[in-house]
Amino acid sequence: MQGALIAKVEPGTPAAATDLSQGEVILAVSGQAVRNKDDLIAKITSLPPGTAVRLVVFGNGRKRAVEIRLDALPEDTDREAPP
């Protein structure tokens, strides 16, 4: 399965405000397939803060859609971290 594994959900982030969980795999962002972590980072960082995106995630044996509004990355955030 291709996608980007959610290694950690940071408190206070848009991901934490949804029901995204560590161990789930992000399969698509707004209809575009995600091949791996680098592909996810490229897709997310190309969008301006405030953009609403629909993620397709796989976890606990099922696929589901999650709506999330992107936030600006803090200055000290490593751009390689998952959303």
Residue pairs with C-beta under 8 A, 6 or more apart in sequence:
1 25
1 27
1 58
2 27
2 33
2 34
2 35
2 36
3 25
3 26
3 27
3 34
3 35
3 36
3 40
3 58
4 25
4 26
4 34
4 36
4 37
4 39
4 40
4 82
5 23
5 24
5 25
5 37
5 82
6 15
6 20
6 21
6 22
6 23
6 24
6 25
6 26
6 57
6 82
6 83
7 22
7 82
8 22
8 81
8 82
9 15
9 16
9 20
9 21
9 22
10 16
10 81
13 71
13 83
14 68
14 69
14 70
14 71
14 83
15 68
15 82
15 83
17 68
18 66
18 67
18 68
19 66
20 55
20 57
20 66
20 68
20 83
21 59
23 59
24 57
24 58
24 59
24 60
25 57
25 58
25 59
26 34
26 40
26 55
26 56
26 57
26 82
26 83
27 33
27 34
27 56
27 57
27 58
27 63
28 34
28 54
28 55
28 56
29 40
29 43
29 44
29 53
29 54
29 55
30 43
30 53
30 54
31 54
32 43
34 40
34 43
37 80
37 82
40 82
40 83
41 79
41 80
44 53
44 70
44 83
45 73
45 79
47 53
47 70
48 70
49 70
49 71
49 72
50 69
50 70
50 71
51 69
51 70
52 67
52 68
52 69
52 70
53 67
53 68
53 69
53 70
54 65
54 66
54 67
54 68
55 65
55 66
55 67
55 68
56 63
56 64
56 65
56 66
57 63
57 64
57 65
57 66
58 64
68 83
70 83
73 79
